């Protein structure tokens, strides 16, 4: 189970990142975090930018609605997703994990 937290500026989404993967995408969950893989290498923020794009695309929001909150240099990260209700994001998350 992934714990989504409602904040004043959006919803906190915990992410376990895998940079340098073969394909971009959401690959499941791990220790209460969403597992997201990107092909970019973790250098100069390139992987973090790719993570934003993958998360935005998978959840059907704009890139500008997904912002890295913590963990810039760690595989364990937190992103804030704004402009969407907690219930809606939770529903989309469940649909993504089922597919």
C-alpha positions as CSV (number, residue, x, y, z in Angstrom):
1,X,0.0,0.0,0.0
2,X,1.3,3.4,-1.0
3,X,0.6,6.1,1.5
4,X,-0.4,9.3,-0.2
5,X,-0.3,12.4,2.1
6,X,-2.4,15.5,1.5
7,X,-0.4,18.7,1.8
8,X,-1.4,22.4,1.4
9,X,0.2,22.5,-2.1
10,X,-0.7,19.0,-3.3
11,X,-0.3,15.3,-2.6
12,X,3.0,13.8,-1.4
13,X,3.8,10.7,-3.5
14,X,6.7,8.5,-2.2
15,X,8.8,7.0,-5.0
16,X,11.5,4.4,-5.2
17,X,13.5,5.4,-8.4
18,X,15.5,3.2,-10.7
19,X,17.7,5.2,-13.0
20,X,19.5,3.6,-15.9
21,X,16.8,1.1,-16.6
22,X,15.9,-0.4,-19.9
23,X,12.5,1.3,-20.2
24,X,10.6,4.2,-18.7
25,X,7.6,3.3,-16.6
26,X,6.0,2.4,-13.3
27,X,7.1,-1.1,-12.3
28,X,5.1,-1.6,-9.1
29,X,5.5,-0.8,-5.4
30,X,8.2,-1.3,-2.8
31,X,8.1,-0.6,0.9
32,X,5.2,1.8,0.6
33,X,6.6,3.7,-2.4
34,X,5.8,3.7,-6.1
35,X,8.6,2.0,-8.1
36,X,9.5,4.1,-11.2
37,X,12.1,3.3,-13.7
38,X,13.8,5.7,-16.2
39,X,16.4,5.1,-18.8
40,X,18.3,8.3,-17.9
41,X,21.4,8.0,-15.8
42,X,21.5,9.8,-12.5
43,X,23.7,12.7,-13.4
44,X,23.0,16.4,-13.2
45,X,19.3,15.9,-12.4
46,X,18.5,14.2,-15.7
47,X,17.0,11.2,-14.1
48,X,14.8,13.4,-11.8
49,X,13.5,15.3,-14.8
50,X,12.7,12.0,-16.5
51,X,10.9,10.8,-13.4
52,X,8.7,13.9,-13.4
53,X,7.8,13.1,-17.1
54,X,7.0,9.5,-16.4
55,X,4.9,10.2,-13.3
56,X,3.0,13.0,-15.1
57,X,2.3,10.9,-18.1
58,X,1.2,7.9,-16.1
59,X,-1.1,9.9,-13.9
60,X,-2.5,12.1,-16.7
61,X,-1.3,15.4,-15.4
62,X,1.1,18.1,-16.7
63,X,4.8,18.0,-16.0
64,X,4.4,21.3,-14.2
65,X,2.1,19.6,-11.7
66,X,4.8,17.1,-10.5
67,X,7.6,18.5,-8.4
68,X,10.5,16.8,-6.7
69,X,10.1,17.5,-2.9
70,X,12.9,15.5,-1.4
71,X,15.6,12.9,-2.3
72,X,17.3,14.7,-5.2
73,X,20.4,12.4,-5.0
74,X,18.7,9.4,-3.4
75,X,16.7,6.5,-5.0
76,X,14.1,7.2,-2.3
77,X,12.3,10.3,-3.3
78,X,9.1,12.3,-2.7
79,X,7.2,14.1,-5.3
80,X,4.3,16.6,-4.8
81,X,1.5,16.2,-7.3
82,X,-0.7,19.3,-7.5
83,X,-4.0,20.2,-9.2
84,X,-5.6,16.9,-8.5
85,X,-7.8,15.6,-5.6
86,X,-6.4,12.9,-3.3
87,X,-9.3,10.5,-4.1
88,X,-8.7,11.0,-7.9
89,X,-4.9,10.4,-7.6
90,X,-5.5,7.3,-5.4
91,X,-8.0,5.9,-8.0
92,X,-5.5,6.5,-10.8
93,X,-2.7,4.9,-8.7
94,X,-4.8,1.8,-8.1
95,X,-5.6,1.5,-11.8
96,X,-1.9,1.9,-12.7
97,X,-0.8,-0.8,-10.2
98,X,-3.5,-3.2,-11.5
99,X,-2.3,-3.0,-15.1
